[in-house]
């Protein structure tokens, strides 16, 4: 039986009411999230809404989740546009064994599909301020985003499963070895700070009269600052020079950006490819996996993945 099956209407309402010490209405809206389970609820008397997030078991330790929360509290204290969890009796993490959960205030916003120059500069200022705080952290319980640590771990996870198609195993292992040999030396002189780690358009919202907020710090990691830039770009740095310059103009209001680190972007893309296939290998045991990822693990999938890694290795 899936661990998520214990999360039903009554168990969720009971957990939230017990934690908040308040009666909730019967409203329970499931929000879009595959990794975790996220629901929107409403307080009975005030109609104020809250978000409850149930963390996927065994993905993060309690200490790692608390580090995420502490980082958010630290950023919010500096009036940086993030949404920290609710602090209740000096706690932000609660337990519905074996699932940990937290509560957030409901703060809606408009998704950002297109950025103009003003948006890019605002994004630059926002991430620079986050990185100023992240640079104060000299170590982390989260994974260090460099090939010899993160990618090595992701490959080990993948190889321990039976997800890698045997027909493609020799080709994949060969290109993975080539990738590691090329990638790791490029990180030797990089700055490592605490990062958002998964900074893409889907994790940005615009709130009227407030500006751009960055949400979902689930994947914070310890890595080079450029990791929080490259997923936002609409293309390679050489194909989006205007957007890049607008972003850096905003960023450098608060913090110097190492432009040489832009050379890491193809490598970071390769690391994300390997991370994702490792993640798929773990999730493939879920009963509803094939419904959400029908093309994962097919011959076409492995062909394209290997070609993508080869293009990074040989360019």
N, C-alpha and C positions, 0 to 999 in steps of 0.2 A: 504493500500500500504506500502511495506517495505521502511524504511528510506534509505536503500542502493540503491533503484532504481533511486534516483536522481544522483547517481554516474555513469555517462556515459562518453564516450570518450571525448566529448566536455567540459562537466563541470569539469572534472579532469584536462584536459589541460589548461583550462582558469584559474582555481584556482592556478595551479603551475606557470603559466606564470605571473600572477598578483603578486604572492608572491615573485618570484625570480626577476621579472623585466626583464625577458629574454624570447625570443621566443624558443619554443620547437619544435622538429620534431614530426611527427605523430606517432612515436613509443610509444606503451602503452602495457606493458606486465603485466598481473596479476600474482602476486606472491602468493605462498601457505600460506594462513592464513584464518582460519574460524572465529576467534573472531573479528578481525578488517578487514579492507580492505587495501591491500598493493599493490602498482603498481610501476613498473620501467619505467622511462622516460628518454629521451635523449635530451640534449640541441642542438639547431639547428646548431649553428656555430661551437662549439668545439667538439661535439659528446660526451662530458662528460655526464655520466649518474647519475641520482639521484633516490632515493626511496621516495615515498610519502606514509605515513601511516595515514589512516583515522580511528580514534578511535571509537569503538562501542558506540553509545550514551547511557548515563545513567550508564555506567559501572564504569567510574572514573570521579571525579569532575575535573575542570580545575586546582585547587590547587594540587590535587593528581598527575595529569599528569606533572605539573610543577616540583613537587618534584622528579619525575623520571628523568626529563631532568637535573635538578640541580645536582642530584647525578652523572649522566653521565659526566657532565662538570667538577665536582669535581674530579672524577676518572681520566679523560683524562688529567687534569692539572698535575696530578702526574705521567703521562706517563704510566698509566695502560691500558692494551689492551682491550679497549672498543670502540664503535663507537658512539660518541655523535651526536645529531641532528645538523643541520645547524642553525647558529645564524644569523638572518636577521633583521637589524635595532634593534638589541638587543632583538629580540623575537625569540622563538623557537616553539611557539604554535599559530596556526592560526585557523580561523573559517569559515566553510561553513555550516551555521546554518541548522540543529541542530548538525552537525558533526564537531568535532575538528580534526585538522590534523597537522602533522609535516613532515619535510623533512630531509632526511639523505643523506650523500654522498654514492654512490654505491661503496662498497668494497667487492669484491668477495672472496671466500675462499673454501677450501675443507672440506667437512663434515668429522667428526672424528667417525669412526666406532669401531676401536680397539685402545686401549692405550697400549703402552709399559711402561717400568719403567720410562724412560725419560719423557714420556707424563704425567704420574701420578705425578711425582715430579714437572713438570712445572705447572700443574693444581693446585697443592697445593700452590705453590708460588703465582700464580695469585689470587686465592681466599683469601689467607691470606692478600694480599695487599688491596683487595677490603674490607675485613673485618676490617682492620686497619682504613680505612676511615669511614666505616659504624659504627664502635664503637664510633666515635665522635658524632654521632647523638643520643641524649638522648630521643627523642620523634619523632613521625612521624604521618602524616595525613593518612598513609596507615594502613591496618589492622594489629593488633598485633597477631602474630601466636602462640597462646596458646589456649587450649580447651575452657576455660571459656569466651573467646572473639570470636576468629575466628570460632570454631566449633559450639558454641552456636548460633552464627549468621547464619551459614550455615543451621543448623537444623531448625531455625525459618523460614528462607526463604523457605525451602522445605515444611514445614508443612502448610504454607500459600497457597500452590498450590494444585492442584488435581493430581500431578504426582505420588505420592506414592500409589502403588496398594493397595486397601483396603484389599485384601486377606493377604498381607504381613505386613500391618501396625502395628498390635500388636507385631509381632516378631521384626520388625525393631525398633520400639520405645523402646522396652525392651532392646535390645542390645545396642542401642545408649545411653540409660541411664547408663547401666553398663560401657560402654566405657568412658563416661564423668567422672564417679566416679573413675575409675582407672587412667585416663590420667591426670587430672588437678593437683593433688598433685605432680606429677613428674616434674612440671615446676616451683615449688616454689623457687628453688635456682639457676635458670638458668640465664645466661647473655642474654640480649636482645639487638640486634644491627640492623642497617638497612642492609637488605640482598637483593641479587638478587631474591631469593624466588622461582624460578622455574628452578633451575640449573640442566639440564640434557644434554645428548649428542647432542640433536637436537638444543641446543642453544650455541653450540661451533663450531667454524670454525678454520681451520689452514690456515694462509696466508704465502706463500713462503717467506723465509728469514726474517719473522717477528715472527712467532710462533702462539700460540693459542690465539684467541680472544673469549670473551664471549659476546653474543648479546641478544637482546630482554629482556629489563628490565621492561616489561609491568607489571609484577607481583611482583615488589619490595614490601617487607613487613618488619615488625619489629619483629624479632624472634631470636631463638637460632642459633648460627653459624652452628651447625650440619645439619640444614635444607638445606644448600647449598652443603652438601656432600652426603647425603644418596641416592639421585636419580641418582648419578653418579656411585655408586657401582654396580657391576654385580650380587651381591647377598647379603645375610645377612653378617654382619661383620665377623662372625665366619667362613663363607664359602669363604671369599676373603681376607684373612689375608695379603697376599703379596701386593695386590693393595692398601689396607688400609694403610699399613706401608709406601709404597712408597709415597702416597699422604701426609701423616702426616710428612714424612721426609721433603718434599718440603714446606709444610705449616709452619712448626716450624722454618724454616729459618727466617721468619718474625714475627710470632705470635704464642704464646702458644695455644695449642688446649686442651680443657677439654675432656679427653678420657672417663670420666664417662658419658658425654652427649650422647655417642653412645647408651646408654640404651634407649634413646628417640626414636630411629629409628622405632620400631614397632608402637609406638604411632603416630609418624609423618605420617607413612603410613596410619593408620586409619583415621587421620585427612584429608589426601588427598582423601581417598575414600569418606568421607562424603562431602567434598568440591566439588568433582566432580559430585556427584549425585545432589547436590544443583544446580550446574551450569547447568546440564542437564535439571533439572526441569524448569529453566528459558528459556533455549534455545529451549525447546520442542514446544514453540509457533511459532517458525520460520517456514515458509512454506517448506523450504528444509531440515528441521531437520532429518526427517526419512530417507532421502537419505544418509546423512552422518553418522547417528547413527542407523542403522536398528535393532540392537539387544538391544538397551537401553530400559528399561522399561518392557521387557518381563519377564515371570515367571522365566526363567533360570537366567536372569540378577539379579533379586531380591534374588533368592535363593543363588547365588554365593556371592553376596555382603554381605548378612547377615552372611553367613558362614565365610567369611573373617574377619568380625568384631568380631564374636564369638571367632575365633582362637586367635585374639589379646587380647581379654578380659580374656580368660581362660589360657593363657600361661604366 
